[in-house]
Amino acid sequence: MDPISNSIRLGFVGIGNMGSRIARRLMDHGYTVMVYDTDYEKVSALEMHGAEVAVSVADLARKSDVALSCLTNDEAVRNVYLGADGILSNLRLGSLVLEMSTVSPNTSREISHQGHERGLNVLDIAISGSTPAAEQGTLTLLAGGDIEIFNVVEPILRVIARQYFYLGPSGSGTTMKLVVNTLLGVGMQTVAEAVALGQKAGLDRHRLLDVLAKTAVIAPALVGKLGRVSEEDYSPQFPLQLMNKDFRLILETAAELRVPMPATAAAFQINSAELGGESGEDFSIVVELMEALARIRPLGEEAQAGTSNNRKRLQ
């Protein structure tokens, strides 16, 4: 099977922070894109940019050669793909599916199995990267499914990402995403604890964060976070609530596989504690919670600081 060309019609479901940026890049590179989201305000900007707007998921599927989705959780993915009005029941025989949500590997395998029974080719292509990376086309993509189909859709992947990897059969892409986000979430918690320790010992907060960002021990994904933390800017590049959801998926998968993950479980507890106060903030806001627990700032001030940053989120 030859690689696809940009003459095919793409259908994109889930026009959130990531989906909207990916869909826009695809249009900017010559693809015809139809979009659908339950929130019409989310699709209106893309409509002005040249996207067609579907009246339903089924309408989008019937008019697309390749269906893509970027949704919030497993329930949303099942609702969009399964059932008489879902994508799988309405795509033409031989069509392709690129499911890009961060969900349980079991859900990825279920969607793939159901698609295969209907003569469809399904890849789980998990996204690693922030909204700026989505805008710039520098994401990392992690794919599971048929390697021949992975090769076929490479032109699409090349538009979206700087690098993309085939990991194995269905569910491998989402499994790798959980591995990656284990390091991301636990790494942020470790940074939060280290920052609290340094301040409690008398180090200047801004200087501490600046120097820490220049050391070899900070993962590249967290370097940019330190500059934003220094400015107490917790506008959501990766919302806390999504990190919380991913922690849940990681620990559920670990429980199924009987893999002990004590550090991840502890990080999840801190993440959950912060989620109760400021669910709209970036997941890096756990730094402020650790500062509060260390009595560097009054307990509760982290919530006030988050509220004061509302205007930053709107800029």
C-alpha positions in Angstrom: 0.0 0.0 0.0 1.4 3.4 -1.0 1.7 6.4 1.3 -1.4 8.6 1.3 -1.4 11.9 -0.4 -2.9 15.2 0.8 -5.8 14.8 -1.7 -7.6 12.5 0.7 -10.3 13.8 3.1 -9.5 13.9 6.8 -12.1 13.9 9.6 -11.0 15.2 13.0 -13.1 14.6 16.2 -12.1 16.5 19.4 -11.1 20.1 18.8 -9.5 20.9 22.1 -6.1 22.5 22.9 -4.2 19.8 21.1 -6.7 18.7 18.4 -7.3 22.2 17.2 -3.6 22.9 16.6 -3.1 19.5 14.9 -6.1 20.1 12.6 -4.9 23.6 11.7 -1.4 22.3 10.8 -3.0 19.6 8.5 -5.0 22.3 6.7 -2.0 24.5 6.4 -0.2 21.6 4.7 -2.9 21.2 2.1 -5.2 18.6 3.6 -9.0 18.9 3.4 -10.2 18.6 7.0 -13.7 18.1 8.3 -14.1 18.7 12.1 -16.5 17.8 14.8 -16.8 18.7 18.5 -19.8 18.9 20.8 -18.8 22.5 21.6 -19.4 24.5 18.4 -17.3 27.4 19.7 -14.2 25.1 19.4 -14.8 24.4 15.7 -15.9 27.8 14.6 -12.3 29.1 14.5 -11.3 26.2 12.3 -14.3 26.8 10.1 -13.1 30.3 9.5 -9.7 28.8 8.7 -11.2 26.6 6.0 -12.4 23.5 7.7 -15.7 21.9 7.0 -17.9 21.3 10.0 -19.7 17.9 10.4 -23.2 17.8 11.9 -22.4 14.6 13.7 -19.8 12.0 14.3 -21.5 9.7 11.8 -21.7 12.5 9.2 -17.9 13.1 9.6 -17.1 9.4 9.3 -19.2 8.9 6.1 -17.4 11.8 4.4 -13.8 10.9 5.5 -11.0 8.7 4.2 -9.0 8.9 7.4 -10.6 9.6 10.8 -8.5 11.2 13.5 -9.5 11.9 17.1 -7.9 13.6 20.2 -10.3 13.1 23.1 -10.2 13.5 26.8 -10.7 10.0 28.2 -11.7 6.4 27.6 -15.4 7.1 27.9 -15.2 9.8 25.2 -13.3 7.5 22.9 -15.8 4.7 23.3 -18.7 7.1 22.7 -17.2 8.5 19.5 -16.1 5.1 18.0 -18.6 2.5 19.1 -22.3 2.1 18.4 -24.5 2.7 15.4 -23.7 6.4 15.3 -20.0 6.0 15.9 -17.0 6.3 13.6 -16.5 2.6 13.1 -20.0 1.9 12.0 -20.0 4.7 9.4 -16.5 4.7 7.8 -16.2 3.1 4.4 -14.6 -0.3 4.1 -10.8 0.1 4.0 -10.7 3.5 5.7 -8.0 4.4 8.2 -8.3 5.5 11.9 -5.7 7.4 13.8 -6.8 7.5 17.4 -4.5 10.0 19.3 -6.0 10.2 22.8 -4.3 9.1 26.0 -6.4 6.2 27.1 -6.0 2.7 28.5 -4.2 0.3 26.2 -7.2 -2.0 26.7 -9.4 0.7 25.1 -7.0 1.1 22.2 -7.0 -2.7 21.6 -10.8 -2.7 21.8 -11.2 0.0 19.2 -8.7 -1.7 17.0 -10.4 -5.1 17.3 -13.9 -3.6 16.5 -12.4 -1.7 13.6 -10.7 -4.8 12.2 -14.1 -6.7 12.3 -15.5 -3.9 10.1 -12.7 -4.0 7.6 -11.0 -0.8 9.0 -7.4 -0.1 9.8 -6.8 1.4 13.3 -3.7 2.8 14.8 -3.3 4.1 18.3 -1.0 7.1 18.0 -0.4 8.7 21.4 0.9 12.2 21.6 3.9 13.3 23.7 4.4 17.0 23.8 2.8 20.3 24.8 0.4 22.7 23.1 3.3 24.9 21.7 4.8 21.7 20.2 1.5 20.9 18.6 1.4 24.4 17.1 4.9 24.1 15.8 4.6 20.5 14.5 7.3 19.3 16.9 5.4 16.6 18.8 6.6 13.1 19.4 4.1 10.4 18.3 4.0 6.8 19.7 2.2 4.3 17.4 0.7 0.9 17.9 -1.0 -1.3 15.3 -0.1 -2.6 11.8 3.3 -1.4 10.7 2.2 -1.3 7.1 -0.5 1.2 8.0 2.0 3.2 10.0 4.1 3.5 6.9 1.1 4.5 4.8 0.1 7.4 7.1 3.7 8.7 7.5 2.9 11.8 5.4 0.3 12.9 8.0 2.7 12.1 10.9 5.4 14.2 9.3 3.2 17.2 9.4 2.3 16.8 13.0 5.5 15.7 14.6 9.2 16.1 14.6 9.6 12.4 15.4 7.3 9.4 15.4 7.9 5.8 16.4 6.3 2.5 15.8 6.1 0.5 19.0 4.3 -2.7 18.1 0.8 -4.2 17.9 -2.4 -2.3 19.0 -2.1 -0.7 22.4 1.6 -0.3 22.2 1.4 3.4 21.4 -0.8 4.2 24.4 1.3 1.9 26.6 4.4 3.8 25.7 2.6 7.1 26.4 1.9 5.8 30.0 5.5 5.0 30.4 6.5 8.5 29.2 4.0 10.2 31.5 5.2 8.2 34.4 8.5 9.9 34.1 6.8 13.3 33.4 4.5 13.2 36.5 7.0 11.7 39.0 9.7 14.0 37.6 7.6 17.1 38.3 6.9 15.9 41.8 10.6 15.3 42.4 11.3 18.8 41.1 8.7 20.2 43.5 10.2 18.5 46.5 13.7 19.6 45.5 12.6 23.2 45.1 10.9 23.2 48.5 14.1 21.8 50.1 16.3 24.4 48.5 14.1 27.3 49.6 13.7 25.9 53.1 17.5 25.8 53.4 17.7 29.5 52.5 18.3 29.5 48.7 16.7 32.3 46.7 13.7 30.9 44.8 14.4 32.6 41.4 18.1 31.8 41.5 17.4 28.2 42.6 15.0 27.6 39.7 17.3 29.3 37.2 20.4 27.2 38.1 18.3 24.0 38.4 17.2 24.4 34.8 20.8 24.5 33.6 21.8 21.3 35.3 22.0 17.9 33.5 19.6 16.2 35.9 16.4 18.1 34.7 14.6 16.3 31.8 14.1 18.5 28.7 10.3 18.4 29.2 10.7 20.0 32.6 13.2 22.7 31.8 10.6 25.1 30.4 8.4 24.5 33.4 11.0 25.9 35.7 11.0 29.3 34.0 7.2 29.4 34.3 7.3 28.3 37.9 9.8 31.1 38.6 7.2 33.6 37.4 4.4 31.7 39.1 2.7 31.2 35.8 0.7 28.0 35.9 -1.4 28.6 32.8 -2.3 25.1 31.5 0.1 23.7 28.8 -0.7 20.3 30.3 -3.6 20.7 32.8 -3.3 19.1 36.2 -6.6 17.2 35.7 -5.2 15.5 32.6 -2.0 14.5 34.5 -4.3 13.2 37.2 -6.2 11.1 34.7 -2.9 9.7 33.3 -1.7 8.8 36.8 -4.9 6.8 37.2 -4.4 5.0 33.9 -0.7 4.3 34.8 -1.6 2.8 38.2 -4.6 0.8 36.9 -2.3 -0.7 34.2 0.4 -1.4 36.7 -2.2 -3.2 39.0 -3.3 -5.4 36.1 0.3 -6.3 35.3 1.3 -6.6 39.0 4.0 -4.0 38.7 4.7 -2.1 42.0 5.0 1.6 41.5 5.4 3.3 44.9 7.0 6.5 43.7 4.2 7.0 41.1 1.5 6.2 43.7 3.0 8.9 46.0 3.1 11.5 43.2 -0.5 10.7 42.3 -1.6 11.5 45.9 0.0 14.9 45.8 -1.4 15.6 42.4 -4.8 14.6 43.6 -4.5 16.8 46.7 -3.8 19.8 44.5 -6.5 18.9 42.0 -9.1 19.5 44.7 -8.2 23.2 44.7 -7.0 24.3 41.3 -8.0 21.8 38.6 -7.6 24.4 35.8 -3.9 25.0 36.3 -0.9 23.3 34.8 0.3 20.2 36.5 3.5 22.0 37.6 1.4 23.8 40.2 2.4 20.9 42.6 5.5 23.0 43.2 3.3 25.5 45.1 1.6 22.8 47.1 5.0 21.4 48.2 6.1 25.0 49.2 2.9 25.3 51.2 3.4 21.9 52.9 7.0 22.9 53.8 5.6 26.2 55.3 7.5 28.3 52.8 4.2 30.0 52.0 1.1 29.8 54.1 -1.0 26.7 53.5 -3.8 27.7 51.2 -1.7 30.5 49.5 -1.1 28.2 46.5 -4.8 28.4 45.7 -4.8 32.2 46.0 -1.7 32.4 43.8 -3.4 30.2 41.2 -6.4 32.4 41.2 -4.4 35.5 40.7 -2.9 33.9 37.6 -6.3 33.6 35.8 -5.5 36.6 33.7 -2.2 34.9 32.5 -4.3 31.9 31.3 -6.3 34.3 29.1 -3.4 36.0 27.5 
